[in-house]
Amino acid sequence: MLYILAIIAILAGTVVGLGWWGARRFFRQSHQAWATLEREAHARAWQPGDLEGLPQPVARYLEQALPPAGGPLRMARAKMSGRVRLSPESPWQTWSGRQIWCLRPPAFVWSARMAAKPLLPVFVRDGLLNGRGGLLVRLWGWFTLARAEASPELDLGSLQRWLAEAPMFPPALLPGVGLTWRAEGDDAATAILTSGEGQVQARFSFDSQGLPATCHIEQRPRQQKDGTFIPTPWMARYGQWMNQCGMLLPTQCEAIWLLDQGEFSYLRLHIDQADFF
């Protein structure tokens, strides 16, 4: 009996040790990706005159979201938590992680730990680096469960994601090299982002307070079970606006596929802490 208990204890210790070391290894690689972003990031400063000529709802929003003048800033960083699911029938899984964004050029890295099952931690990292999207999913930080290399669809979807998440780091929505705005009436405007050879558009609608309520993208690549992609309407919802480090940003966001059978909400996140540097 003691022999069996000893074997169980050794196995349990091995599992815990593998998990601990795998987590350290995975997040060390994430820090290396973040360091790459820092080397590439370009600083941006702004003045009150930068809002001149913008569509009225955009100017009204940025007047609230930004100090009158600021910078130079290069990056934004956030500690996050939330829930995710793979299909409308799948259960929600909780996660916690960190994300870092470049204001210019458009780039980001998100790294998270999924609370899937006890003793079976799953680590996920995806991002946009040098205009290329990527995804990596590993059990214990060691065993690869999924890997998506750069492809035209993944690159496009990652650039669209950067633009949809830009209200979380509002200096990125200032007009300038690569970003322009098109008026869409009194309560909406379309952001047009050009980066490298790619160009994406997102239509932002603004609420009665002048803050972005939703972001619509008409054709965002949605990966199917066989690995192919289908252009699908997509939407983000923003909420719980708070002032963090002098910036007004949404601390809640929901990502939704607009399917023929209805809305499929697949990601909900909360920003626990944010800073800009």
N, C-alpha and C positions, 0 to 999 in steps of 0.2 A: 504493500500500500504506500509506504513512504517513497519507494522507488518511483511509483506512478506519479505521486504528487511532485516529486523532484523534476520529473520529465515535463510535467505540465507547467511548472514554474519556469523552467528553462525556456520552453517554447513561448510562454507568455512574455518573458523578458526579451526574447529575441524579436518577437513581433513589435513590442513597444520600442525597442532600440531601433529596428528598421524604420518604424514610423517616424521616430524623432529625427533620425539622421536624414531620412528622405525629405522631411519637411524643411530642414535646414538647407539641404542641397537645392531643393526647388526654389525656395525664396532667395537663396544666394544668387541663383541664375536670374531671378526677377530683378534683383538689385543691379545686376550687370546690365540688363535691358534698360532699366531706369537711367543708369549712368550713360548709356548710349544716347538716350533722349536728351540728357543735359548737355552733352557735347554738341548736339545738333540744333538746340533751341536758339531762336533769335529773340532779342528783347523788343518790347513794344511799349511806348509811352503814348499818352494821349492828352489833348487839350480840349476845352469846351468847343472850339470851332470844328472839331472832328465830326460833330453830329449834324452840322449844317448840310442840307440837301438830302438827308435821309427821309424815307417815308415817315409820316407823322407817328404811327404807332411804334415804330422802331426807335425814333428819337425820344419819344416819351418814356419808353421802357429803359433805354440806356441811361437816361438822366436819373432814373431811380436806382439802377443797378450799380452804377459806377460813381466814384468820387468825381467832381468836376474836372480834375486833372490828376494824373497819376503815372506810375511806372518809374523807370522801365521795369516791366515784368516779362519773364520768359515762360514760366510754367505754373501749373496748378496741381495740387495734390490733395487727395481725399481719402479718409478712412470710411469704409462703407460696410453695410450689411443688408441682407434682403432675402428674397425667396426666388426660386426658379423652377420651372417644369419644362419637360420636353414635348409634351402634347396636351391637348385639352383633357385627356383622360388620366394623365399622369399625376401623381401626388406632388405637392409642393415640397421642395427641399430648401433648407436654409443654408446661407453662406455668409462668410465675412471675408473682407479683403481690403486691398488698397488699389488705387488707380492714380496714375500720373499722366498729365496731358502737356503737350507742347502747344503754345499759342500759335507759333509759326516756326517751321512748317507744320501742317496738321499731322499730329502723331500722338499715340497714347499706348500705355501698357496697363492692363488690368490683371491682377493676380489675386486668387481667392482660394479659400478652403471650403469644401462642401461638407456639411454635416449629414452625410448619407446614412451610414450605419456605424454602430460602435466598432472600433478597431479596424475600420475600413475607410480611412480618410482619403478623400479624392481632392486633388489639387488641380486648379485650372488656371491657365494663363492665355490671354489673347491680346492682340494689339495691332497697331499700325506703325510700322517702322520703314523709313525710306520709301513711303508710298505703297508698301506691301503689307497685306493682312496676314495673320497667322493665328493658329489655335493649337494648344497642347493640353491634354488631359491625362493625369497620371494618378494611379493608385499608390498611396504611401509616398508619393513623390518619386517613385522608382519605375513602376511598370506602366508603360504607355497604353492608355485605353483608346485614345483618339488623337490624331494629329492631322491638321489641315495646313498644307503648304500654300504659299501665295498662288492665287489664280485670279483671272480678271474679275470673277464674281466676288471672291473674298476681298479683293482689294477695293472694289466698289462699295461693298457693304460696310467695310471698316471705315472708309471715308465718310459714308453717309452717317454712320454711328457718331463719328467725331462731331459732325455738324449738329446732329440732334442733341448731343450732350453739351453743346457749347453754352447754353444758359447756366450750366454749373461752373463755368469759368468765363463770365461775360465779356472780359476784354477781347476775347476771340471773335466776338460778333461786331466789333468796330469795323467800319469799311476800310479797305486798304488793299494791299497787294494780294490778289487771289480771292477777295470776298467783296461782293456787291449785293445790293438789295433792290428788289422790284416791288413797287406798291401794289397792293391787292385790295384797296378799299380802306375804310376807316379803322378796321380792327384786324387786319391781316397783312402780311408781307412775305415775300419769298426771298430766302437767302440763296445766293448762287456762289458756290465755292469751287475754285479751280486750283488744282494741285498737280504739278507735273503734267501728265497726259490725261488726267481724269477731271471730270467736272460733275458735280452733283447739285441738286436743288432740294430745298425743304421749305414747305409753306408753314409759317408760324401764325397761329391765331392768338389774339390778345384778349384778356378778360376785361371786366369793367374797371379794374384797378390799373390797367395798362401793362400787365405782366403776361408773359407767354403762358397760355393755357394748354395748347397742344402743338405738336409738330407733325405734319403729314408728309410722307414720301410716297409718291405714286408707285414706283417700281423698285422695291428693294429685294435683292436676291435671297430667296428662302430655300435652304438646302433640303432635299428630299432624302428618303431612306437609301436610295441607290446612289447617293452622292451628287446627283445633278441639282441644278438650281432653277427655280421658277420665279420670275419677277412677280412680286406680290405687294399690294398696298400695305402700308405700315404706318403706325402712329405711336407717338409718345405723349403721355400726359404728365404735367408738372404740378406740384403742390407743396404746401407747407414752406412758404418762402421765409427765409431768415437772413439776417445780416451776419456775415462771417468775414472777418478781416477787412471790414469796410466795403464788402461786396454784397449785393442782394442776390441770393441764388436759391433755387428750389432745393429743398433737402429731401424731397420725395419725387420719384419718377417711376412711371409704369410703361413698359414696352408691350405693344399689342400688334399682332398680325390681324389684318382685316380680311377674313376669309369669306367665301360665299355663304357659309353656314353661320357666320356671325363673328364677333370679336374673340380672338384667342389671346388673352393676357398671359405672357410667359415669363416676364421678369418684373420684379418689384424691388426697388432699392431705396435705401435711406442713407443720406450722407451724415455720418456721425461727427465728422470734423473735417474742415478744409482749410488750406492755407495757400498763399500765392508767393512766388519768389522769382 
